Amino acid sequence: MQETKLDEIIKAVNGRLLSGNSQVNISSICIDSREIFEGSLFVPIVGDRFDGHDFVVQALLAGSLASFVNRGKNLSSVMFETKKALIEVEDTVIALQSLARYCFSKFKIPVVGITGSVGKSTVKEMCASILESTGACVLKTHGNFNGQIGLPLSVARITQRHDVAVLEMGVSIPGEMEKLTKVVAPDFAIVTNIGMSHLENMGNVENIFKEKIKVAEREGCRLFFNGDSEFAKDLHKNFKNVTYFGISSNFSYHAEQIVSTYQGTEFLLVAKEFREIIEIPCFGVHSVCDALAAIAFAVEFGIGLEYIKKGLANFQTLPMRQQIKRVSGFTIIDDSYNASPDSIMASFSVLKNLKGERKIAVISDMLELGPQSEKIHFDMGKRITQELDLLITFGNFSKLFCEGAKIVRSDLEVLHFETASEAAEELAFRVKEGDVILVKGSRAMHSEEVVEILQGRN
């Protein structure tokens, strides 16, 4: 964050100084009192299980110079204990969004907004790596900070050093994209795909599409859309600047001759201006599609092919996202970060293409699918049996994976457990040299414990 006077911040968020000195300089924003930076502004968030206002004193004593507080909170004891600045606002989350918008408005740099049901983080990292290969200083989303709280925190980190912003914009409830684009409206928008995620709140896939496509509603925004999606065919009626990428047809940017190895994936990029062999250090057809999205943006942004190839070659997958790990003679595909129907099928395509003595999958529940959860889990079970030697599931809904799988393959060995640790301990006894093991699940299910236990097997 560019150093900013507190009184300037107060005006930007329409706040009111309750106590303390408004002339101090703020250099960062924090929402976690355990991770305070000297000179920061603390923003207490009211959540389902906690209220950040309970930690205002701790944050201020730890080094924050000021804190937002929601109107109506009685914090007279904080004023007495810390003597630091308190700024009253109507809502701390809205104030955070207003502050981020104000910070960003000081700098006129291009914005790339990335959304989609899966692949956002991968495309973000690919785009950033390509841009960085040209020498650009890139402001990019930190981790998965892509929602109503995360996006403002990412945006507010802007300084005069930055040349371009590459930002994930994730939505899980209706109306959320409009709030995100008020914080920062993209000049370039990438929609990786539209799939079954957050159905609990969104209702159906059509609503997901309608929400995500709002990322490109800014006048003059250039939209890059996955042409393989069923929603692609009529986009040109509402969006003037649409570029399509994909696998299944002759889009402006598409791929042929896809070959995967343990080192990564190679494909022939076919575009309107060239045909070129591209190598990426990640796996699966879905990763090729992610690369096509990044390439399409980069070409239209004016980046030369040599920088695109260099950026993709230097791209690094994020932790727990289809990382290939060799352990004591067997291989783990660690994709334990999250799970949805589309991402599970993508992970199984990686499992299918890697050579091994046995193919094993360890899967947990997919969350936030609403009333359709049972049917979706059962149907997915019927789709994932090909070339599988052992299926292990844990959680509640995931037992329906097993039931669906047995409908298609009665000979397939399936095991179900309540917890990740139980599943991992059983697999640790069964694993053999040459096995390839896919670990996939939602973060709340602690799927990463399976990887940790297998890695510590010996």
C-alpha positions in Angstrom: 0.0 0.0 0.0 1.3 3.5 -0.9 1.8 5.4 2.4 -1.4 7.4 3.0 -2.4 9.9 5.7 -5.2 8.7 7.9 -7.3 11.8 7.4 -7.2 11.0 3.7 -8.5 7.5 4.4 -11.2 8.8 6.6 -12.6 11.0 3.8 -12.3 8.2 1.3 -14.5 5.8 3.4 -16.9 8.5 4.7 -15.8 7.7 8.2 -15.7 9.7 11.5 -12.7 10.0 13.8 -13.6 8.9 17.3 -10.2 9.2 18.9 -6.5 9.5 18.2 -4.4 11.2 15.7 -5.6 11.5 12.1 -2.2 12.7 10.8 -0.4 9.4 11.1 0.7 7.6 7.9 -0.8 4.2 7.1 1.3 1.9 5.0 -0.7 -1.4 5.1 -4.1 -3.0 5.9 -4.6 -6.0 8.2 -7.7 -8.0 9.1 -5.9 -10.6 11.4 -4.7 -9.3 14.7 -2.1 -12.1 14.8 -0.4 -10.8 11.6 -0.1 -7.1 12.3 2.4 -4.9 10.5 3.8 -1.7 12.1 2.0 1.3 10.7 -1.0 -0.7 9.6 -4.7 0.0 9.6 -6.7 -2.8 11.3 -10.1 -3.7 9.7 -12.2 -5.8 12.1 -14.4 -8.2 10.1 -17.7 -9.6 11.6 -17.9 -13.3 10.7 -20.2 -16.2 11.4 -17.9 -17.5 14.2 -16.1 -14.4 15.4 -16.2 -10.6 15.6 -13.0 -8.8 14.7 -13.9 -6.0 17.1 -13.0 -8.3 19.9 -9.4 -8.1 18.7 -9.1 -4.3 18.1 -7.1 -3.7 21.3 -4.7 -6.6 20.5 -4.2 -5.2 17.0 -3.5 -1.7 18.2 -1.1 -2.8 20.9 0.7 -5.0 18.4 1.5 -2.1 16.1 -1.5 -0.9 14.1 -1.9 2.8 14.2 -5.6 2.9 13.7 -8.7 0.7 13.4 -12.1 0.9 11.6 -15.1 0.2 13.9 -18.7 -0.4 13.0 -21.2 2.2 14.0 -22.8 1.3 17.3 -19.9 -0.7 18.8 -19.1 0.4 22.3 -15.3 0.7 22.3 -14.6 3.3 25.0 -12.3 0.8 26.7 -10.2 0.7 23.5 -9.8 4.4 23.5 -8.7 4.3 27.1 -6.2 1.4 26.7 -4.5 2.4 23.4 -4.9 6.1 22.8 -4.8 5.3 19.1 -7.1 6.3 16.3 -10.6 4.7 15.9 -12.6 5.5 12.8 -16.3 4.8 12.9 -17.8 3.5 9.6 -21.2 2.2 8.7 -19.8 -1.3 7.8 -16.1 -2.3 7.9 -16.3 -4.5 4.8 -17.8 -1.7 2.7 -15.2 0.7 4.1 -12.4 -1.7 3.2 -13.8 -1.9 -0.4 -14.1 1.9 -0.6 -10.5 2.3 0.7 -9.2 -0.2 -1.9 -11.0 1.6 -4.7 -9.6 4.9 -3.6 -6.0 3.6 -3.3 -6.3 2.0 -6.8 -7.8 5.1 -8.4 -4.5 7.0 -7.8 -2.7 4.8 -10.4 -3.7 4.4 -14.0 -2.6 0.9 -14.8 -4.2 -1.9 -16.9 -6.3 -4.4 -15.0 -6.8 -8.0 -15.9 -9.8 -9.6 -14.1 -10.0 -13.4 -14.0 -13.0 -15.4 -13.0 -14.4 -18.9 -13.7 -15.5 -22.0 -11.9 -12.0 -23.6 -11.9 -8.6 -22.5 -13.1 -8.7 -18.8 -11.9 -5.5 -19.1 -9.8 -3.6 -21.0 -12.6 -4.5 -18.5 -15.2 -3.6 -15.6 -12.9 -0.2 -17.1 -12.2 0.4 -17.8 -15.9 -0.6 -14.2 -16.9 1.6 -12.7 -14.2 4.5 -14.9 -15.2 4.2 -13.9 -18.8 4.0 -10.2 -17.9 7.0 -10.5 -15.5 9.0 -12.1 -18.3 8.8 -8.7 -20.1 10.2 -6.9 -17.0 6.8 -5.6 -15.8 6.1 -5.2 -12.1 2.8 -7.1 -11.6 0.3 -6.5 -8.8 -1.4 -9.9 -8.5 -3.9 -11.6 -6.2 -2.2 -13.0 -3.1 -3.2 -16.6 -2.6 -6.9 -16.9 -3.0 -7.8 -13.4 -1.9 -10.4 -12.9 -4.6 -13.7 -12.2 -2.8 -15.4 -9.2 -1.2 -12.7 -9.1 1.5 -9.8 -10.7 -0.3 -10.0 -8.6 -3.5 -9.8 -5.2 -1.7 -6.8 -6.5 0.3 -5.1 -7.4 -2.9 -6.0 -4.2 -4.7 -5.0 -2.0 -1.8 -1.4 -3.3 -2.0 -0.8 -1.2 -5.1 2.2 1.2 -5.2 3.8 3.4 -7.8 6.1 0.5 -8.7 3.3 -1.5 -10.3 2.8 -1.5 -14.1 -0.3 -3.9 -14.4 -2.7 -5.7 -12.1 -3.7 -9.3 -12.6 -6.6 -10.1 -10.2 -8.8 -13.1 -9.5 -12.5 -12.2 -9.0 -14.3 -15.0 -7.3 -18.1 -15.1 -6.7 -20.2 -17.5 -4.7 -23.5 -15.5 -4.2 -25.7 -13.5 -6.5 -24.8 -9.8 -6.8 -21.2 -10.3 -5.7 -19.5 -9.6 -9.0 -21.1 -6.1 -9.1 -19.5 -5.4 -5.7 -16.1 -6.6 -6.9 -16.2 -4.5 -10.1 -17.0 -1.4 -8.1 -13.6 -2.0 -6.3 -11.8 -2.4 -9.6 -13.2 -2.7 -13.1 -11.1 -4.8 -15.5 -9.8 -3.6 -18.8 -9.3 -7.2 -19.8 -11.6 -10.0 -18.5 -10.9 -13.7 -18.7 -13.6 -16.3 -18.0 -11.9 -19.7 -17.6 -15.1 -21.8 -17.7 -18.6 -22.1 -16.3 -19.3 -25.1 -14.1 -21.1 -26.5 -11.1 -19.6 -24.6 -8.2 -21.4 -22.8 -5.3 -24.8 -24.2 -6.5 -26.0 -23.9 -2.9 -26.2 -20.2 -3.3 -26.3 -19.7 -7.0 -29.1 -22.3 -7.8 -28.0 -23.4 -11.3 -25.3 -23.1 -13.8 -27.1 -20.5 -15.8 -27.1 -18.2 -12.8 -23.4 -18.8 -12.3 -22.8 -17.7 -15.9 -24.9 -14.6 -15.5 -23.0 -13.6 -12.4 -19.5 -14.3 -13.7 -20.0 -12.6 -17.1 -20.6 -9.3 -15.2 -16.8 -9.2 -14.9 -16.7 -7.7 -18.4 -19.5 -5.2 -18.2 -17.2 -2.1 -18.1 -17.4 -0.1 -21.4 -14.5 -1.1 -23.6 -13.5 -4.2 -21.7 -11.9 -6.9 -23.8 -13.4 -10.3 -22.9 -11.6 -13.7 -23.3 -14.0 -16.6 -23.0 -13.7 -20.4 -23.1 -15.2 -21.3 -26.4 -15.8 -24.9 -25.3 -18.5 -23.6 -22.9 -22.1 -24.0 -23.9 -22.5 -20.3 -23.0 -20.1 -19.1 -25.7 -22.2 -19.2 -28.8 -24.3 -16.0 -28.2 -21.8 -13.9 -26.3 -21.0 -11.7 -29.3 -24.6 -10.4 -29.2 -23.9 -8.6 -25.9 -20.2 -8.1 -26.0 -18.4 -6.3 -28.8 -14.8 -7.4 -28.0 -14.8 -11.2 -27.4 -11.9 -13.5 -28.1 -12.4 -17.3 -27.8 -9.9 -19.9 -26.7 -10.4 -23.6 -26.3 -9.7 -27.2 -27.4 -12.6 -28.6 -29.3 -12.9 -26.3 -32.3 -11.1 -23.8 -34.5 -11.1 -20.9 -32.1 -8.9 -17.8 -32.3 -6.5 -19.6 -29.9 -6.7 -23.4 -29.8 -4.4 -26.4 -29.2 -3.6 -29.5 -31.1 -1.2 -32.5 -30.6 -1.4 -32.4 -26.8 1.2 -34.7 -25.1 1.7 -35.1 -21.3 4.7 -36.5 -19.5 5.8 -36.4 -15.8 7.6 -33.2 -16.6 4.6 -31.3 -18.0 2.6 -30.9 -21.2 3.5 -30.0 -24.7 1.0 -28.8 -27.4 0.8 -27.1 -30.7 -0.6 -23.6 -30.3 -2.7 -22.6 -33.4 -3.6 -18.9 -33.6 -4.5 -16.5 -36.3 -0.9 -15.3 -36.7 1.2 -18.4 -35.9 1.6 -22.1 -35.1 4.1 -22.8 -32.3 5.0 -25.6 -29.9 4.3 -24.5 -26.3 5.6 -26.3 -23.2 4.0 -25.8 -19.7 5.2 -27.4 -16.5 1.7 -28.7 -15.5 -0.6 -31.4 -16.5 -3.9 -32.2 -18.3 -6.0 -30.8 -21.1 -7.6 -28.3 -18.7 -4.1 -26.9 -18.0 -3.7 -26.4 -21.8 -6.9 -24.5 -21.8 -5.7 -22.3 -19.0 -2.5 -21.7 -20.9 -4.6 -20.7 -24.0 -6.5 -18.2 -21.9 -3.2 -16.6 -20.8 -1.7 -16.7 -24.3 -4.8 -15.1 -25.8 -4.6 -12.2 -23.3 -0.9 -11.8 -23.8 -1.0 -11.7 -27.6 -3.9 -9.2 -27.5 -2.0 -7.2 -24.9 0.9 -6.9 -27.3 3.4 -9.3 -25.8 5.8 -11.1 -28.1 5.8 -14.9 -28.5 9.3 -15.3 -27.0 8.1 -13.7 -23.8 5.0 -15.8 -23.7 7.0 -19.0 -24.0 9.4 -17.9 -21.4 6.7 -16.9 -19.0 4.8 -20.1 -19.3 8.1 -22.1 -18.9 8.8 -20.3 -15.7 5.2 -20.6 -14.4 5.0 -22.5 -11.1 1.9 -24.3 -9.9 0.5 -23.2 -6.5 0.6 -25.5 -3.5 -2.0 -28.3 -3.4 -3.0 -27.7 -7.0 -2.0 -30.8 -9.1 1.5 -30.9 -7.8 3.3 -34.1 -8.7 5.2 -35.6 -5.8 7.5 -38.6 -5.9 7.5 -40.5 -2.6 9.3 -43.8 -1.8 8.7 -45.3 -5.2 5.1 -44.1 -5.7 3.6 -40.9 -7.1 1.1 -38.5 -5.5 -0.9 -36.0 -7.5 -1.6 -33.4 -4.8 -4.8 -31.6 -5.8 -6.1 -31.2 -2.3 -6.8 -27.5 -2.4 -10.4 -27.7 -3.5 -13.0 -29.8 -5.3 -15.9 -29.3 -7.7 -17.3 -31.6 -10.4 -15.3 -29.9 -13.1 -12.1 -29.9 -11.2 -12.5 -33.6 -10.2 -12.8 -34.5 -13.9 -9.8 -32.4 -14.7 -7.8 -34.2 -12.0 -8.8 -37.6 -13.3 -7.6 -36.7 -16.7 -4.2 -36.1 -15.2 -4.4 -39.4 -13.3 -5.4 -41.2 -16.5 -2.4 -39.9 -18.5 0.3 -40.7 -16.0 1.8 -44.2 -16.2 1.7 -46.4 -13.1 1.3 -49.9 -11.9 -2.0 -49.0 -10.1 -4.2 -45.9 -10.3 -5.7 -44.9 -6.9 -8.0 -42.0 -6.1 -8.6 -40.5 -2.6 -11.6 -38.1 -2.7 -13.6 -36.2 -0.1 -16.9 -34.4 -0.2 -17.6 -31.6 -2.7 -19.1 -28.7 -0.7 -21.6 -25.9 -1.4 -23.6 -27.9 -4.0 -26.9 -27.4 -2.2 -29.9 -29.7 -2.7 -28.3 -31.4 -5.7 -25.3 -32.7 -3.6 -26.3 -36.3 -3.3 -27.2 -36.7 -7.0 -24.0 -34.9 -8.2 -21.8 -37.1 -6.0 -23.5 -40.3 -7.2 -23.3 -39.2 -10.8 -19.6 -38.3 -10.5 -18.9 -41.7 -9.0 -20.2 -43.3 -12.2 -17.9 -41.1 -14.3 -14.5 -41.7 -12.5 -14.1 -45.4 -12.7 -12.1 -45.7 -16.0 -8.6 -47.2 -15.4 -9.1 -46.9 -11.6 -7.8 -49.8 -9.4 -8.8 -48.5 -6.0 -11.2 -45.7 -4.9 -11.0 -44.4 -1.3 -13.4 -41.7 -0.1 -14.0 -39.9 3.2 -16.7 -37.6 4.5 -20.4 -37.7 4.2 -21.5 -37.2 0.6 -18.4 -38.9 -0.8 -19.8 -42.4 0.1 -22.0 -41.8 -2.9 -18.9 -41.7 -5.1 -18.4 -45.3 -4.1 -22.1 -46.3 -4.8 -22.0 -44.6 -8.2 -18.7 -46.2 -9.1 -19.9 -49.7 -8.2 -22.9 -49.3 -10.5 -20.5 -49.0 -13.5 -17.8 -51.3 -12.2 -18.8 -54.0 -9.7 -15.2 -55.3 -9.6 -13.7 -52.0 -8.5 -12.5 -52.0 -4.9 -13.9 -49.1 -2.9 -13.4 -48.0 0.7 -15.1 -45.3 2.6 -14.0 -43.6 5.8 -15.3 -40.7 8.0 -12.1 -38.7 8.1 -9.0 -37.8 6.0 -6.6 -39.3 8.6 -8.5 -42.7 8.6 -8.4 -42.9 4.8 -4.7 -42.0 4.8 -3.7 -44.5 7.4 -5.5 -47.3 5.5 -3.9 -46.3 2.2 -0.4 -46.0 3.8 -0.6 -49.8 4.5 -1.8 -50.6 1.0 0.4 -48.4 -1.2 2.9 -50.2 -3.4 5.9 -49.2 -5.5 4.7 -47.8 -8.9 1.3 -46.6 -7.6 0.0 -43.3 -8.8 -2.3 -41.7 -6.2 -4.7 -38.8 -6.8 -5.7 -36.8 -3.7 -8.6 -34.5 -4.2 -11.0 -32.7 -1.9 -12.5 -29.5 -0.5 -10.3 -27.6 1.9 -12.8 -27.9 4.7 -12.4 -31.7 4.5 -8.6 -31.5 5.3 -7.6 -33.5 2.2 -4.0 -32.2 2.6 -3.7 -34.6 5.6 -3.7 -37.5 3.2 -0.7 -36.1 1.4 1.1 -35.3 4.6 0.6 -38.9 6.0 1.6 -40.5 2.8 4.7 -38.4 2.6 5.7 -39.4 6.1 5.1 -43.1 5.5 8.7 -44.0 5.6 
